[in-house]
């Protein structure tokens, strides 16, 4: 489905790595096959020619980097690789909420995307308008109201996108990719929302074209990427310039405290929780087990760094709120570690791939 968040992220990565694949839209039958193979009706998923399956974009990108080390899209500096992974996680999960706002709140975008989805799922044409309105209502309830968005914080949620545009415009006016001369996990994490939602849907796309043309250009560059573009020795650089400050603050003071509050709610058996972040407060937001795993995965990555690398990462965030929320209360186990051991079925790797590119059902 060419409007879905995480499918675009995976496909852009495969394009840049030069990994051959066949894209397959995911209908109900395909989703059933994915569920039997992976235990979840979520896409994108990768079915390899030998019957093994890969799923969830973050562990998939890690797996592909191990299997296809060149062209390298992971910084060789361990501290910078952690920063790239942290930015990817932030972009994946924290930008989901504003992406949902910009897709389902502005009326022109809401109706346009509702109508598109009605056509994609082959709903009877005579009822497309009814389905479009129903689906928009459903998404707003599930991914905005149930996720803590209300009249009191909606404007702040909306503004997250505009702050991201300002940061990315400054960075991408000076370099081709977020961390230097070639892409990394940070680029693909941001690409998910920026390409399929913000850069595609009528209202946010117009804001991007006017406010951040360098971001619009970066989307095309990343989508049109490939191994031939990454020649020479120039690769990545440490992101310590002042224009990064806003992003480091949003990670340290908004996203990581949210992840911590969500993990505590999961540990305590609470289905909903309240959290006050720097940008806005969320009341009665649903507890997500997957985001407990996200926090745990970041803690694992950080613990694997040597003392020097850990110090460099901590210093990067020290003036912007620090990483205390990442470390608070230690590891809260989501109990999902075995679920993300890839590939799902044992066997020898073969490079022929078929990729279901519909996007996670929440799209």
PyMOL commands that set and color helices and strands:
alter all, ss='L'
color gray80, all
select helices_A, chain A and resi 5-17+28-38+57-67+78-93+95-104+107-120+125-145+154-172+185-198+202-211+213-223+227-229+242-267+289-303+307-318+324-327+337-340
alter helices_A, ss='H'
color red, helices_A
select strands_A, chain A and resi 22-24+45-48+53-55+272-276+281-286+353-356
alter strands_A, ss='S'
color yellow, strands_A
deselect
rebuild
show_as cartoon
